[in-house]
Amino acid sequence: MDPVKNAETLVGAGTGAPIERILCPVDFSKASVKAYRYAQSIAGRYRATLLVQYVVELWQYPSGDFSFSPEAYEDFRRTLIVNAEKELQQFVNKSGGLQPECIVQESMAADAILSLAQARAISLIVMGTHGRRGFDRLMLGSVTEHVLRHASCPVLTVRETAPDSGTQGATDEPVPIRRILCCVDFSAHSKRALEYALSAAEAYDAEVTVLHVLDHEPDSADVGKETAAAMENLEKLFPPAAPRSTKTHLEVRLGKAYQAILKFASEMQADLVVTGVRGRNSMDLEVFGSTTYRVIQLGPGPVLTVPI
């Protein structure tokens, strides 16, 4: 994440990150319960429409293939859908809070999520991730991984260990977002990420730290000079006509980008990390070792990835 000589202003007057429709796919796991709390909270803060989706995947029920007739198979399929509709409604009722639109579909999960997101012009997808290390149990072709690689809207990934208010069904503040870390490298996708970070900060009255990492090894004589140049470029992200809020902080760190981000996120006890990704296919196989992927995989809390 090296600074450019003349970083253009990335945040101008009147910019924003509108969130009007939120999609939260669930599978009734602990991770999706936590993701749903975040989706509820964000929907409340932005006064957005909330859709909660459950996908029935028939391949998970191989016994259905042994039905004696097409009629029996159709009854089996319909029973699965009806039961899923009941379970989804129970899930929503138990969670309390905002009442979403409930959608049950029969398909492959990732395909159904992406298709619904496009058809309903979804502004944000909120999904849970499993395992103590984020993607450790999400292998190639997994639902969250596939959605992250192909979604055209921002995706918020929430670990099942992400913090919340600790109050079941709390509606006033179901999740804490007080400190936001936004990672920038002065590129176009940084602009969008920063817009979303500042928008979230306004919605939650939170503090934002804008971080740039010098991920190469400058000569000792150049460290101060490069750090000062990077800090100057961070200042340029905010136009003089719209001075920075006292709740916005700038930081420059040295080191391997993802390691520096994770370390700083831990130090500041970030409740949310916001980062940009380079286009719809930016998380394909060849870049699975990228900064964004590792932050999602190893980070302590929710990560919002913003495509351009």
NUROMI-342591 format. One record per residue (C-alpha): residue in one letter; x negated, y negated, z. Coordinates in steps of 0.001 Angstrom, whole numbers. Layout:
REM NUROMI-342591
SITE residuo      xx      yy      zz
SITE       a       X       Y       Z
...
***
This chain:
REM NUROMI-342591
SITE residuo      xx      yy      zz
SITE       m       0       0       0
SITE       d   -2441   -2658   -1196
SITE       p   -1448   -6352   -1316
SITE       v   -1174   -8148   -4614
SITE       k   -2877  -11477   -5115
SITE       n     309  -13445   -5585
SITE       a    3284  -11699   -4084
SITE       e    6552  -13102   -5369
SITE       t    9238  -14099   -2915
SITE       l   11277  -10973   -2344
SITE       v   14066  -12361    -200
SITE       g   15830  -15433   -1466
SITE       a   18815  -17392    -328
SITE       g   22055  -15516    -755
SITE       t   20555  -12070   -1189
SITE       g   22161   -9207     636
SITE       a   22758   -5502     791
SITE       p   26500   -4935     649
SITE       i   27713   -1668    2147
SITE       e   31347   -1156    1223
SITE       r   31789    2630    1004
SITE       i   29901    5186    3087
SITE       l   29812    8906    2382
SITE       c   28903   11315    5173
SITE       p   28677   14984    4109
SITE       v   28959   17340    7090
SITE       d   28484   21046    7721
SITE       f   29550   20932   11414
SITE       s   25950   21409   12593
SITE       k   24397   19316   15360
SITE       a   22539   17316   12719
SITE       s   25724   16423   10872
SITE       v   27442   15485   14146
SITE       k   24647   13006   14792
SITE       a   24735   11742   11199
SITE       y   28479   11206   11467
SITE       r   27995    9026   14555
SITE       y   25583    6841   12584
SITE       a   28007    6700    9649
SITE       q   30814    5624   11987
SITE       s   28663    2967   13571
SITE       i   27518    1510   10248
SITE       a   31047    1587    8832
SITE       g   32252    -357   11853
SITE       r   29492   -2937   11644
SITE       y   29988   -3508    7908
SITE       r   33756   -2989    7920
SITE       a   33165    -379    5256
SITE       t   35327    2503    4084
SITE       l   34125    5829    5478
SITE       l   34484    9128    3633
SITE       v   33573   12419    5308
SITE       q   33030   15393    3011
SITE       y   32819   19152    3487
SITE       v   31919   21433     604
SITE       v   33051   25049     435
SITE       e   30343   27059   -1329
SITE       l   31786   30394   -2425
SITE       w   28344   31931   -2927
SITE       q   28029   31998     856
SITE       y   30911   34494     987
SITE       p   29771   37484   -1110
SITE       s   32563   39619     281
SITE       g   34958   37652   -1913
SITE       d   33414   39251   -4983
SITE       f   34812   42595   -3910
SITE       s   38437   41514   -4152
SITE       f   40566   44060   -5946
SITE       s   42367   41560   -8160
SITE       p   42179   37937   -9377
SITE       e   45207   37182   -7218
SITE       a   43483   38488   -4103
SITE       y   40367   36477   -4919
SITE       e   42431   33312   -5384
SITE       d   44117   33897   -2012
SITE       f   40682   34354    -430
SITE       r   39402   31135   -2010
SITE       r   42450   29144    -976
SITE       t   42211   30438    2586
SITE       l   38635   29193    2813
SITE       i   39663   25735    1632
SITE       v   42644   25496    3975
SITE       n   40520   26596    6940
SITE       a   37840   24069    5989
SITE       e   40435   21292    5841
SITE       k   41626   22181    9337
SITE       e   38087   22393   10712
SITE       l   37134   19071    9143
SITE       q   40166   17370   10667
SITE       q   39299   18847   14063
SITE       f   35719   17612   13653
SITE       v   36938   14093   12916
SITE       n   39481   14085   15750
SITE       k   36930   15330   18267
SITE       s   34427   12663   17246
SITE       g   36919    9842   17770
SITE       g   36205    6352   16538
SITE       l   37041    5222   13032
SITE       q   39377    7438   11073
SITE       p   37744    8328    7745
SITE       e   39097    9740    4524
SITE       c   38560   13511    4693
SITE       i   37567   15342    1520
SITE       v   37139   19109    1088
SITE       q   35828   20421   -2214
SITE       e   34772   23741   -3670
SITE       s   31411   23472   -5444
SITE       m   27689   23544   -4858
SITE       a   27063   21137   -1991
SITE       a   24429   18871   -3532
SITE       d   26295   18604   -6826
SITE       a   29551   17779   -5050
SITE       i   27910   15083   -2919
SITE       l   26230   13377   -5864
SITE       s   29351   13621   -8017
SITE       l   31577   12137   -5314
SITE       a   29061    9384   -4615
SITE       q   29121    8378   -8264
SITE       a   32880    8707   -8730
SITE       r   33686    6606   -5645
SITE       a   30871    4062   -6111
SITE       i   29379    4945   -2736
SITE       s   27107    2283   -1220
SITE       l   25357    4536    1296
SITE       i   25047    8274    1932
SITE       v   24414    9337    5537
SITE       m   23145   12912    5993
SITE       g   21695   15053    8741
SITE       t   18381   16899    8571
SITE       h   17588   20054   10524
SITE       g   14573   21282   12447
SITE       r   12157   19675   14826
SITE       r   10036   18363   11953
SITE       g   12712   17052    9633
SITE       f   12263   19025    6446
SITE       d   10519   22083    7881
SITE       r   13628   24172    7239
SITE       l   14710   22350    4082
SITE       m   13047   24242    1249
SITE       l   13080   23365   -2433
SITE       g   16639   23154   -3708
SITE       s   18116   22343    -294
SITE       v   21051   19961    -120
SITE       t   19439   16977    1616
SITE       e   16282   17256    -437
SITE       h   18233   17370   -3716
SITE       v   20403   14406   -2769
SITE       l   17342   12370   -1797
SITE       r   15743   13045   -5156
SITE       h   18772   12197   -7266
SITE       a   21022    9730   -5435
SITE       s   21269    6318   -7050
SITE       c   22344    4664   -3784
SITE       p   20456    4407    -475
SITE       v   20360    7541    1681
SITE       l   20084    7522    5466
SITE       t   18659   10768    6822
SITE       v   19367   11442   10495
SITE       r   17612   14067   12601
SITE       e   19671   15992   15129
SITE       t   17276   14635   17771
SITE       a   17969   11008   16787
SITE       p   19022    8852   19766
SITE       d   22587    7778   20418
SITE       s   24553    6163   23198
SITE       g   25061    9509   24887
SITE       t   28791    8870   25059
SITE       q   30942   11338   23152
SITE       g   33272    9511   20797
SITE       a   31987    6077   21813
SITE       t   33357    3489   19411
SITE       d   31719     248   20568
SITE       e   28096    1363   20153
SITE       p   27802    5027   19167
SITE       v   24157    4620   18153
SITE       p   21394    2184   19128
SITE       i   19746     130   16387
SITE       r   17730   -2555   18135
SITE       r   14332   -2314   16445
SITE       i   13942   -1846   12698
SITE       l   10703   -1117   10886
SITE       c   10589   -2024    7195
SITE       c    7620    -780    5154
SITE       v    6627   -2890    2141
SITE       d    3965   -2735    -537
SITE       f    5057   -5915   -2407
SITE       s    6655   -3956   -5260
SITE       a   10202   -4181   -6598
SITE       h   11439   -1351   -4420
SITE       s   10059   -3215   -1398
SITE       k   12414   -6076   -2243
SITE       r   15454   -3851   -2022
SITE       a   14234   -2140    1144
SITE       l   13660   -5470    2867
SITE       e   17096   -6707    1864
SITE       y   18683   -3660    3503
SITE       a   16496   -3982    6598
SITE       l   17453   -7632    7080
SITE       s   21094   -6850    6423
SITE       a   21044   -4113    9086
SITE       a   19280   -6448   11485
SITE       e   22012   -9028   11034
SITE       a   24751   -6430   11456
SITE       y   23239   -5034   14665
SITE       d   21558   -8212   15970
SITE       a   18308   -6257   15832
SITE       e   14642   -7153   15471
SITE       v   12805   -6394   12228
SITE       t    9095   -5734   11875
SITE       v    7847   -5907    8294
SITE       l    4796   -3680    7939
SITE       h    2168   -3485    5199
SITE       v    -556    -854    5337
SITE       l   -3982   -1283    3772
SITE       d   -4412    2380    2965
SITE       h   -7911    2165    1522
SITE       e  -11207    1685    3340
SITE       p  -12296   -1933    2892
SITE       d  -15880   -2836    3638
SITE       s  -16296   -4084    7183
SITE       a  -17065   -7552    5881
SITE       d  -13806   -7599    3915
SITE       v  -11419   -6283    6570
SITE       g  -10588   -9683    7991
SITE       k  -10251  -11227    4557
SITE       e   -7946   -8495    3213
SITE       t   -5863   -8467    6368
SITE       a   -5390  -12235    6146
SITE       a   -4444  -11959    2466
SITE       a   -1885   -9271    3245
SITE       m    -406  -11343    6063
SITE       e    -146  -14317    3726
SITE       n    1712  -12179    1211
SITE       l    4080  -11004    3945
SITE       e    4833  -14644    4746
SITE       k    5645  -15221    1076
SITE       l    8429  -12673    1248
SITE       f   10478  -15342    3015
SITE       p   11061  -18606    1092
SITE       p   10452  -21944    2853
SITE       a   14137  -22817    2362
SITE       a   15079  -19846    4532
SITE       p   12565  -19722    7410
SITE       r   12000  -16456    9189
SITE       s   14086  -15645   12205
SITE       t   12338  -15371   15556
SITE       k   13481  -11739   15465
SITE       t   11374  -11018   12385
SITE       h    7782   -9950   12927
SITE       l    4979   -9304   10458
SITE       e    2307   -6655   10863
SITE       v    -674   -5406    8858
SITE       r   -2313   -2093    9678
SITE       l   -5206    -100    8216
SITE       g   -5286    3631    7531
SITE       k   -3492    6382    5673
SITE       a    -110    4878    4860
SITE       y    2217    7505    6316
SITE       q      52    7999    9406
SITE       a     -82    4275   10085
SITE       i    3681    3961    9608
SITE       l    4453    6848   11933
SITE       k    2037    5598   14576
SITE       f    3407    2082   14483
SITE       a    7016    3310   14480
SITE       s    6224    5248   17647
SITE       e    4473    2274   19249
SITE       m    7360    -107   18637
SITE       q    9953    2600   19387
SITE       a   11688    1941   16079
SITE       d   15337    2939   15952
SITE       l   15359    2857   12145
SITE       v   12689    2990    9454
SITE       v   13530    1466    6073
SITE       t   11459    2190    2990
SITE       g   11864    1990    -768
SITE       v   11487    4743   -3327
SITE       r   10551    4344   -6954
SITE       g   13678    5280   -8855
SITE       r   16072    8208   -8838
SITE       n   13490   10958   -9361
SITE       s   10741    9540   -7176
SITE       m   10780   12501   -4802
SITE       d   10180   15215   -7385
SITE       l    7733   18017   -6643
SITE       e    4597   16173   -7683
SITE       v    5114   13494   -5043
SITE       f    6404   15589   -2147
SITE       g    3241   14600    -318
SITE       s    4075   10917    -773
SITE       t    4342    8383    2005
SITE       t    8134    8273    1914
SITE       y    8528   12029    2086
SITE       r    6128   12388    5003
SITE       v    7817    9606    6953
SITE       i   11158   11385    6527
SITE       q    9601   14726    7393
SITE       l    7639   13667   10449
SITE       g    9315   10509   11701
SITE       p   10974   10408   15134
SITE       g   14265    8884   13996
SITE       p   16544    7929   11114
SITE       v   14980    6855    7818
SITE       l   16774    4781    5209
SITE       t   15398    5273    1702
SITE       v   16359    2627    -832
SITE       p   15979    3285   -4591
SITE       i   15795     662   -7291
***
